[in-house]
């Protein structure tokens, strides 16, 4: 579970970089990950403010990043604490 927590935490940080440094080369992996996850959520029609974009180009919004990665982190931390 510790490895899973590390992977989800790393993905959270990578996904937040495009919102912190929007016009730098550092945001390339995060922008790619946000675009991939946003496209998947849009294809599944699970948007609800989690996905932003138009004309076939979708990405996770800041709310989407926090919900998509924040809830699993809190759940993993709870499960690790009660273990």
GULUM-158832 format. One record per atom (N, C-alpha, C, O): residue number from 1; atom name; x, y negated, z negated. Coordinates in steps of 0.05 Angstrom, whole numbers, m for minus. Layout:
BEGIN
 num atome   east  north     up
 NUM    CA      X      Y      Z
...
end
This chain:
BEGIN
 num atome   east  north     up
   1     N     16     24      0
   1    CA      0      0      0
   1     C     17    m25      0
   1     O      9    m46     10
   2     N     41    m23    m12
   2    CA     59    m46    m12
   2     C     68    m53     16
   2     O     71    m77     22
   3     N     73    m33     32
   3    CA     81    m38     60
   3     C     58    m51     75
   3     O     63    m70     91
   4     N     34    m42     71
   4    CA     11    m53     85
   4     C      7    m82     76
   4     O      0    m99     93
   5     N     11    m88     51
   5    CA      9   m115     41
   5     C     30   m133     54
   5     O     25   m156     61
   6     N     54   m122     57
   6    CA     76   m137     70
   6     C     69   m143     99
   6     O     75   m165    109
   7     N     58   m124    113
   7    CA     52   m127    142
   7     C     30   m148    145
   7     O     31   m165    162
   8     N      9   m146    129
   8    CA    m14   m165    131
   8     C     m4   m193    123
   8     O    m12   m213    135
   9     N     13   m195    102
   9    CA     24   m221     94
   9     C     41   m233    116
   9     O     40   m257    121
  10     N     58   m217    129
  10    CA     74   m227    151
  10     C     57   m236    174
  10     O     63   m257    187
  11     N     36   m222    181
  11    CA     18   m230    202
  11     C      4   m256    195
  11     O     m1   m273    213
  12     N     m3   m259    170
  12    CA    m15   m285    161
  12     C      4   m308    166
  12     O     m4   m329    176
  13     N     28   m305    158
  13    CA     48   m326    161
  13     C     53   m332    191
  13     O     54   m355    199
  14     N     55   m311    207
  14    CA     60   m315    236
  14     C     36   m329    248
  14     O     39   m346    266
  15     N     12   m323    240
  15    CA    m12   m335    251
  15     C    m16   m364    242
  15     O    m29   m380    256
  16     N     m5   m371    219
  16    CA     m8   m398    209
  16     C     12   m417    221
  16     O      8   m442    221
  17     N     35   m407    232
  17    CA     55   m425    243
  17     C     45   m443    265
  17     O     53   m466    265
  18     N     28   m434    284
  18    CA     18   m453    304
  18     C      2   m476    293
  18     O      0   m497    306
  19     N    m10   m473    270
  19    CA    m25   m495    258
  19     C     m7   m514    243
  19     O    m13   m537    240
  20     N     16   m504    233
  20    CA     35   m520    219
  20     C     54   m535    238
  20     O     59   m559    235
  21     N     64   m521    258
  21    CA     82   m533    278
  21     C     70   m529    306
  21     O     78   m510    320
  22     N     52   m546    314
  22    CA     37   m541    338
  22     C     52   m543    365
  22     O     46   m530    384
  23     N     72   m560    366
  23    CA     86   m565    392
  23     C    115   m556    391
  23     O    132   m569    403
  24     N    120   m533    379
  24    CA    148   m523    378
  24     C    149   m495    390
  24     O    128   m482    395
  25     N    173   m486    395
  25    CA    177   m459    405
  25     C    172   m438    384
  25     O    167   m415    390
  26     N    173   m446    358
  26    CA    169   m428    336
  26     C    140   m416    336
  26     O    136   m395    324
  27     N    121   m430    348
  27    CA     94   m421    347
  27     C     87   m400    368
  27     O     64   m391    369
  28     N    106   m391    384
  28    CA    100   m373    406
  28     C     89   m346    396
  28     O     68   m337    406
  29     N    102   m332    377
  29    CA     90   m307    367
  29     C     63   m311    354
  29     O     45   m294    358
  30     N     59   m332    339
  30    CA     34   m337    326
  30     C     12   m344    346
  30     O    m11   m335    343
  31     N     18   m360    366
  31    CA     m1   m366    386
  31     C    m10   m341    402
  31     O    m33   m338    408
  32     N     10   m324    407
  32    CA      3   m299    421
  32     C    m15   m282    404
  32     O    m35   m271    414
  33     N     m8   m279    378
  33    CA    m25   m262    360
  33     C    m53   m274    357
  33     O    m72   m259    357
  34     N    m55   m301    354
  34    CA    m81   m313    351
  34     C    m97   m310    377
  34     O   m122   m306    376
  35     N    m84   m312    400
  35    CA    m98   m309    426
  35     C   m108   m280    428
  35     O   m131   m275    437
  36     N    m91   m260    421
  36    CA    m99   m232    423
  36     C   m123   m226    405
  36     O   m143   m214    414
  37     N   m121   m234    380
  37    CA   m143   m229    361
  37     C   m168   m245    368
  37     O   m191   m234    365
  38     N   m165   m269    378
  38    CA   m188   m285    386
  38     C   m203   m273    410
  38     O   m227   m273    411
  39     N   m187   m263    429
  39    CA   m199   m250    452
  39     C   m214   m224    444
  39     O   m236   m218    454
  40     N   m202   m209    425
  40    CA   m216   m184    416
  40     C   m242   m191    402
  40     O   m262   m179    407
  41     N   m241   m211    384
  41    CA   m265   m218    369
  41     C   m287   m230    388
  41     O   m311   m225    384
  42     N   m278   m244    409
  42    CA   m298   m255    428
  42     C   m310   m233    445
  42     O   m334   m234    451
  43     N   m294   m213    452
  43    CA   m304   m191    468
  43     C   m324   m174    451
  43     O   m343   m164    462
  44     N   m319   m173    425
  44    CA   m338   m158    408
  44     C   m361   m176    399
  44     O   m379   m167    385
  45     N   m361   m201    408
  45    CA   m382   m221    402
  45     C   m384   m226    372
  45     O   m406   m229    361
  46     N   m361   m226    358
  46    CA   m360   m233    330
  46     C   m346   m260    328
  46     O   m323   m261    320
  47     N   m359   m281    334
  47    CA   m346   m307    334
  47     C   m352   m322    307
  47     O   m333   m324    291
  48     N   m376   m332    303
  48    CA   m384   m345    278
  48     C   m364   m365    267
  48     O   m360   m367    243
  49     N   m352   m381    285
  49    CA   m333   m402    277
  49     C   m305   m391    272
  49     O   m287   m407    265
  50     N   m301   m366    276
  50    CA   m274   m354    273
  50     C   m257   m357    298
  50     O   m233   m356    297
  51     N   m270   m361    321
  51    CA   m257   m363    347
  51     C   m262   m390    359
  51     O   m285   m400    359
  52     N   m241   m401    370
  52    CA   m244   m427    385
  52     C   m233   m423    413
  52     O   m214   m408    418
  53     N   m246   m436    432
  53    CA   m237   m434    460
  53     C   m260   m435    479
  53     O   m283   m432    472
  54     N   m252   m440    504
  54    CA   m272   m441    526
  54     C   m260   m430    551
  54     O   m235   m426    553
  55     N   m276   m424    570
  55    CA   m268   m415    597
  55     C   m250   m391    597
  55     O   m230   m389    612
  56     N   m256   m372    580
  56    CA   m241   m347    580
  56     C   m215   m347    564
  56     O   m201   m327    562
  57     N   m208   m370    552
  57    CA   m184   m372    536
  57     C   m193   m376    507
  57     O   m202   m398    500
  58     N   m189   m356    491
  58    CA   m198   m357    463
  58     C   m175   m352    444
  58     O   m156   m338    451
  59     N   m177   m364    421
  59    CA   m157   m360    400
  59     C   m170   m362    373
  59     O   m192   m373    371
  60     N   m158   m352    352
  60    CA   m169   m355    326
  60     C   m167   m384    317
  60     O   m147   m397    322
  61     N   m187   m393    303
  61    CA   m186   m419    291
  61     C   m173   m416    263
  61     O   m167   m393    255
  62     N   m168   m438    250
  62    CA   m155   m436    223
  62     C   m173   m420    204
  62     O   m163   m405    188
  63     N   m199   m424    206
  63    CA   m218   m409    190
  63     C   m216   m379    196
  63     O   m217   m362    178
  64     N   m213   m373    222
  64    CA   m211   m345    230
  64     C   m186   m332    219
  64     O   m186   m308    211
  65     N   m163   m346    219
  65    CA   m139   m335    209
  65     C   m141   m330    179
  65     O   m134   m308    169
  66     N   m153   m349    164
  66    CA   m155   m345    135
  66     C   m175   m323    128
  66     O   m170   m308    109
  67     N   m196   m320    143
  67    CA   m215   m299    138
  67     C   m204   m272    146
  67     O   m206   m252    131
  68     N   m192   m271    170
  68    CA   m183   m245    181
  68     C   m160   m234    165
  68     O   m157   m209    163
  69     N   m143   m250    153
  69    CA   m120   m240    138
  69     C   m123   m245    108
  69     O   m111   m230     92
  70     N   m138   m265    100
  70    CA   m141   m271     71
  70     C   m157   m250     56
  70     O   m149   m241     34
  71     N   m179   m241     68
  71    CA   m195   m221     55
  71     C   m180   m194     51
  71     O   m182   m183     29
  72     N   m166   m184     71
  72    CA   m151   m159     66
  72     C   m129   m163     46
  72     O   m123   m144     31
  73     N   m116   m186     45
  73    CA    m95   m190     25
  73     C   m107   m190     m3
  73     O    m96   m177    m21
  74     N   m129   m204     m7
  74    CA   m142   m204    m33
  74     C   m151   m176    m41
  74     O   m147   m167    m64
  75     N   m162   m161    m22
  75    CA   m171   m134    m28
  75     C   m147   m116    m34
  75     O   m149   m100    m53
  76     N   m125   m118    m20
  76    CA   m101   m102    m26
  76     C    m89   m109    m53
  76     O    m81    m91    m68
  77     N    m89   m135    m59
  77    CA    m78   m143    m85
  77     C    m96   m132   m108
  77     O    m86   m123   m128
  78     N   m122   m132   m104
  78    CA   m140   m121   m124
  78     C   m136    m91   m127
  78     O   m135    m81   m149
  79     N   m134    m77   m105
  79    CA   m130    m48   m106
  79     C   m103    m41   m118
  79     O   m101    m21   m133
  80     N    m83    m57   m114
  80    CA    m57    m51   m126
  80     C    m57    m57   m156
  80     O    m43    m44   m171
  81     N    m73    m76   m164
  81    CA    m74    m83   m192
  81     C    m89    m62   m208
  81     O    m82    m56   m231
  82     N   m111    m52   m197
  82    CA   m127    m32   m211
  82     C   m115     m4   m210
  82     O   m125     14   m223
  83     N    m94     m1   m195
  83    CA    m82     25   m192
  83     C    m67     34   m215
  83     O    m56     56   m215
end
